[in-house]
Amino acid sequence: MNRKTFSLFTAALLLLLGSCSRGSEQREADDSGRLYSATMKLIAAYADTISEAPDSAAAIAAYARFHTRLDSINRSVAPNTDMLLTEGQNDTIFIGLMGLMDLYDTRLETLARSHEEVETDMEPEPWNGQEIVPGMGTESMELQ
């Protein structure tokens, strides 16, 4: 093989490898963009779900589903894709997650307070000192 052919072959190989590298970088940027977009949409959707939860069981179930969905989003992209997110994207996701956790905690506290108010409306009857025998209500006791 002469020098001219070898030089052309080397140049073509370097050009080919360079273009493959740029394609890989573009693919990684696309994956990180999809990861960011999907994560932010998920946070927004579950913020609405949790804020409208009718009771604590619904809020807890929604929060558990959020974590399951977040795991599936993270598994749908290549490993370490989160490392390719920009600092601004990372900060926005962090702020969104912290807001979601605060909303979850606040919602549970609100639901617990509303439950306590319902319970405190009912005053317990004072104990009259009689021994309580299971299955023996005073209404069924008759003197013979």
Stockholm file with secondary structure:
# STOCKHOLM 1.0

chainA/1-144         MNRKTFSLFTAALLLLLGSCSRGSEQREADDSGRLYSATMKLIAAYADTISEAPDSAAAIAAYARFHTRLDSINRSVAPNTDMLLTEGQNDTIFIGLMGLMDLYDTRLETLARSHEEVETDMEPEPWNGQEIVPGMGTESMELQ
#=GR chainA/1-144 SS CCHHHHHHHHHHHHHHHHHHHHHHHHHHHHHHHHHHHHHHHHHHHHHHHHHTCSSHHHHHHHHHHHHHHHHHHHHTSCTTGGGGSCHHHHHHHHHHHHHHHHHHHHHHHHHHHHHHHHHHTSCCCCCCSCCCCTTCCGGGCCCC
#=GC SS_cons         CCHHHHHHHHHHHHHHHHHHHHHHHHHHHHHHHHHHHHHHHHHHHHHHHHHTCSSHHHHHHHHHHHHHHHHHHHHTSCTTGGGGSCHHHHHHHHHHHHHHHHHHHHHHHHHHHHHHHHHHTSCCCCCCSCCCCTTCCGGGCCCC
//
